[in-house]
Amino acid sequence: MSTYRVNLKDMQFVLFDVLKADTQFAALGLADANRELISAVLEESARFCETQLAPLNAVGDREGCTFVAETNDVRTPAGFKQAYDQYVDMGWPSLVSPPEYGGQGLPETVGIAVKEMINASNLAWGNFPLLSHGATNAIEHHGSDWQKQVVLPHLINGSWTGTMCLTEPQCGTDLGLIKTRAVPNADGTYAITGTKIFITAGEHDLAENIIHLVLAKLPDAPEGSKGISLFLVPKFNIDAEGQLVDRNHVKCGSIEHKMGIHGSATCVMNFDDAKGYLVGQANKGLMAMFTMMNSARLGVGLQGLGLSDRATQNALRYARERLQMRAANQPARPDKPADPIIVHPDVRRMLLTNKALVEGGRMLLYSAGLHADSSSYSKDAAAAATDNAVVGYLTPIAKACMTEWSIECTYNAMQCLGGHGYIAEHGLEQLARDARITTLYEGTTGIQALDLLGRKVLQLKGEGMQAFGAQLLQLVTDCMAVPQLASHAQELGKAAQELQELTLRIAQAVQKDGNEVGAAAYDYLMYSGYVVLGYWWLRAAKTVLDGGITADAEFSAAKLETADFYFARLFPRTRTHAAAIRSGAAPLMTMPESHFDA
Ligand SMILES: Cc1cc2nc3c(=O)[nH]c(=O)nc-3n(C[C@H](O)[C@H](O)[C@H](O)COP(=O)(O)OP(=O)(O)OC[C@H]3O[C@@H](n4cnc5c(N)ncnc54)[C@H](O)[C@@H]3O)c2cc1C
């Protein structure tokens, strides 16, 4: 079985030393979110996650969820309900939610650190509360007064959970193909009919009620994605005061049997004239749903981070204990029959790759949270808008790169264990199976890449990218004057410049061939990910060299060594991505379809 310990030391380094989050919170008027309080929250969360959630990770995988066909119910694995009750009793669901609806109003960045712990402890369990947070955001920003006053407090205190119902059998990425219908009722509600598939936490036994946020089309809706509306459909109907009345006409038809996250219920949901309430404006549902999806996308990035950290911790422990072969130069443990495998360069390659991606990814995700907080709480409207654009730019990178890296990290970790990594007992293969979904749901990597290049960079003229780029150039300039960092700064500066040139090149090429954006998108996304991570590793190294960090000397030295490793061994991956982008659409599009199996 794999184990997990929360890396509080690194979380505190990122939050307080690198990001100076407490100082930034004070400047945003969130003075209560001081270092002492945040540290106490993180410690308490670590205790809950390590003792309650982590031990259930293997149980959830082994048992999975059970569908009870007679009653259309879903039973979660043993222990999940007790853990959820504790989670609610301890007030975790309301941590970052708005106080006017019963939330504790802590910054999103703190919630992000807590979510990382939950995901690393038990990703499948974490999927049940995950979408409640997104649903809360969508209702808070787009819901009616009744939805805010009556529904929100229940989602926020965790007595009800939320879902996100987009996918249908014929409609995955292309939401314009939605068939679910919403017909107005005389009382101002709507009758929702249709089938949604793959709905995470669509049915379960953890909470009293489930609030489905459902995309559907009104009878007179325009064709395609312009005609989609968002509806709130409760499992149990609710009266004006929020009391549960009777069962609504929405039922789970079955659950999926899948490669991983067995403890997470993935449901077929049948809506049969179910009573629903419009959220936001008619035909503007996608906009409202995007509020939810952006929050969920960062949440899935955190799933990648959590799994990668847990896998790496287990691989490291094994690599220190497992004795095989001798070190190349001289025995490291002459008293033993062989040396621990951590002496071998190839094992160190895998462990260091994971360390650099996990700790770098943590800086990337927490910084996205901080930009989100600045955008929510800043009194300066222009600064808030810029922060919002930066979050928009970083979200597809954080989601897609961190999840792609989670596949690399969990596979690296398995590889470190040799054949034992493939054996269920060690738990590494579960992490690799669980990681596989993260590049698929909440928009595949290919779709995140199109969102980044097609929408955020080309269509929206790269406002977020430019703001981040200005920050990057400043850091590069500062670090050029630091001998130990000058060569890293130079490499990062060159890459940032190249990324700009490539952006222009794609913008010109697409004028002649519409495929040029799609052909470049994946490599552009990954290139951007390595540049953003390069920025954070340079910032981490500079933070250490500037002094004043709270952790010990060994920790500081490890940061500098990992930054050196990152620039020597991972950052050069940008060159392969640049070459692929330069090759344009032709190598992908020249071959006629009939030649694929010629
Ligand atoms: C375990 C699990 C949980 C899920 N939870 C939810 C949930 O809670 N709510 C919900 O609504 N959905 C959920 N989903 C659905 C998930 O979000 C979709 O599976 C995903 O968005 C992809 O849609 P699809 O499977 O139909 O693939 P398709 O859209 O058919 O895509 C297939 C492939 O084609 C690629 N592709 C498609 N169009 C393009 C394009 N224009 N350019 C480039 N590539 C393209 C995709 O990237 C992908 O690789 C879940 C799925 C799973 C497996």
Ligand as a Chemical Component Dictionary entry (heavy atoms), coordinates in Angstrom:
data_LIG
# 
_chem_comp.id                   LIG 
_chem_comp.type                 NON-POLYMER 
_chem_comp.pdbx_formal_charge   0 
_chem_comp.three_letter_code    LIG 
# 
loop_
_chem_comp_atom.comp_id 
_chem_comp_atom.atom_id 
_chem_comp_atom.alt_atom_id 
_chem_comp_atom.type_symbol 
_chem_comp_atom.charge 
_chem_comp_atom.model_Cartn_x 
_chem_comp_atom.model_Cartn_y 
_chem_comp_atom.model_Cartn_z 
_chem_comp_atom.pdbx_ordinal 
LIG C1  C1  C 0 -14.227 9.308  -15.028 1  
LIG C2  C2  C 0 -14.843 10.425 -15.788 2  
LIG C3  C3  C 0 -15.494 11.443 -15.092 3  
LIG C4  C4  C 0 -16.112 12.480 -15.788 4  
LIG N1  N1  N 0 -16.823 13.435 -15.096 5  
LIG C5  C5  C 0 -17.613 14.302 -15.795 6  
LIG C6  C6  C 0 -18.539 15.164 -15.129 7  
LIG O1  O1  O 0 -18.621 15.194 -13.901 8  
LIG N2  N2  N 0 -19.349 15.945 -15.884 9  
LIG C7  C7  C 0 -19.311 15.943 -17.241 10 
LIG O2  O2  O 0 -20.079 16.662 -17.865 11 
LIG N3  N3  N 0 -18.429 15.160 -17.910 12 
LIG C8  C8  C 0 -17.587 14.329 -17.221 13 
LIG N4  N4  N 0 -16.722 13.510 -17.889 14 
LIG C9  C9  C 0 -16.627 13.611 -19.328 15 
LIG C10 C10 C 0 -15.303 14.210 -19.796 16 
LIG O3  O3  O 0 -15.216 15.556 -19.436 17 
LIG C11 C11 C 0 -15.212 13.947 -21.307 18 
LIG O4  O4  O 0 -14.980 12.564 -21.465 19 
LIG C12 C12 C 0 -14.148 14.771 -21.959 20 
LIG O5  O5  O 0 -14.495 16.124 -21.933 21 
LIG C13 C13 C 0 -13.918 14.366 -23.420 22 
LIG O6  O6  O 0 -15.109 14.160 -24.118 23 
LIG P1  P1  P 0 -15.316 12.781 -24.902 24 
LIG O7  O7  O 0 -14.963 11.673 -23.995 25 
LIG O8  O8  O 0 -16.662 12.764 -25.502 26 
LIG O9  O9  O 0 -14.230 12.828 -26.045 27 
LIG P2  P2  P 0 -14.395 13.481 -27.511 28 
LIG O10 O10 O 0 -14.937 14.863 -27.393 29 
LIG O11 O11 O 0 -15.101 12.533 -28.377 30 
LIG O12 O12 O 0 -12.866 13.570 -27.948 31 
LIG C14 C14 C 0 -12.107 12.425 -28.333 32 
LIG C15 C15 C 0 -10.687 12.878 -28.690 33 
LIG O13 O13 O 0 -10.740 13.829 -29.752 34 
LIG C16 C16 C 0 -10.074 15.022 -29.367 35 
LIG N5  N5  N 0 -10.778 16.173 -29.955 36 
LIG C17 C17 C 0 -12.091 16.408 -30.046 37 
LIG N6  N6  N 0 -12.305 17.584 -30.655 38 
LIG C18 C18 C 0 -11.110 18.110 -30.944 39 
LIG C19 C19 C 0 -10.666 19.310 -31.576 40 
LIG N7  N7  N 0 -11.508 20.243 -32.015 41 
LIG N8  N8  N 0 -9.335  19.508 -31.714 42 
LIG C20 C20 C 0 -8.441  18.608 -31.248 43 
LIG N9  N9  N 0 -8.807  17.450 -30.662 44 
LIG C21 C21 C 0 -10.123 17.216 -30.507 45 
LIG C22 C22 C 0 -10.114 15.055 -27.852 46 
LIG O14 O14 O 0 -9.055  15.833 -27.304 47 
LIG C23 C23 C 0 -9.969  13.572 -27.517 48 
LIG O15 O15 O 0 -8.607  13.213 -27.521 49 
LIG C24 C24 C 0 -16.050 12.511 -17.209 50 
LIG C25 C25 C 0 -15.380 11.490 -17.891 51 
LIG C26 C26 C 0 -14.806 10.457 -17.213 52 
LIG C27 C27 C 0 -14.150 9.363  -17.988 53 
# 
loop_
_chem_comp_bond.comp_id 
_chem_comp_bond.atom_id_1 
_chem_comp_bond.atom_id_2 
_chem_comp_bond.value_order 
_chem_comp_bond.pdbx_ordinal 
LIG C1  C2  SING 1  
LIG C2  C3  SING 2  
LIG C2  C26 DOUB 3  
LIG C3  C4  DOUB 4  
LIG C4  N1  SING 5  
LIG C4  C24 SING 6  
LIG N1  C5  DOUB 7  
LIG C5  C6  SING 8  
LIG C5  C8  SING 9  
LIG C6  O1  DOUB 10 
LIG C6  N2  SING 11 
LIG N2  C7  SING 12 
LIG C7  O2  DOUB 13 
LIG C7  N3  SING 14 
LIG N3  C8  DOUB 15 
LIG C8  N4  SING 16 
LIG N4  C9  SING 17 
LIG N4  C24 SING 18 
LIG C9  C10 SING 19 
LIG C10 O3  SING 20 
LIG C10 C11 SING 21 
LIG C11 O4  SING 22 
LIG C11 C12 SING 23 
LIG C12 O5  SING 24 
LIG C12 C13 SING 25 
LIG C13 O6  SING 26 
LIG O6  P1  SING 27 
LIG P1  O7  DOUB 28 
LIG P1  O8  SING 29 
LIG P1  O9  SING 30 
LIG O9  P2  SING 31 
LIG P2  O10 DOUB 32 
LIG P2  O11 SING 33 
LIG P2  O12 SING 34 
LIG O12 C14 SING 35 
LIG C14 C15 SING 36 
LIG C15 O13 SING 37 
LIG C15 C23 SING 38 
LIG O13 C16 SING 39 
LIG C16 N5  SING 40 
LIG C16 C22 SING 41 
LIG N5  C17 SING 42 
LIG N5  C21 SING 43 
LIG C17 N6  DOUB 44 
LIG N6  C18 SING 45 
LIG C18 C19 SING 46 
LIG C18 C21 DOUB 47 
LIG C19 N7  SING 48 
LIG C19 N8  DOUB 49 
LIG N8  C20 SING 50 
LIG C20 N9  DOUB 51 
LIG N9  C21 SING 52 
LIG C22 O14 SING 53 
LIG C22 C23 SING 54 
LIG C23 O15 SING 55 
LIG C24 C25 DOUB 56 
LIG C25 C26 SING 57 
LIG C26 C27 SING 58 
# 
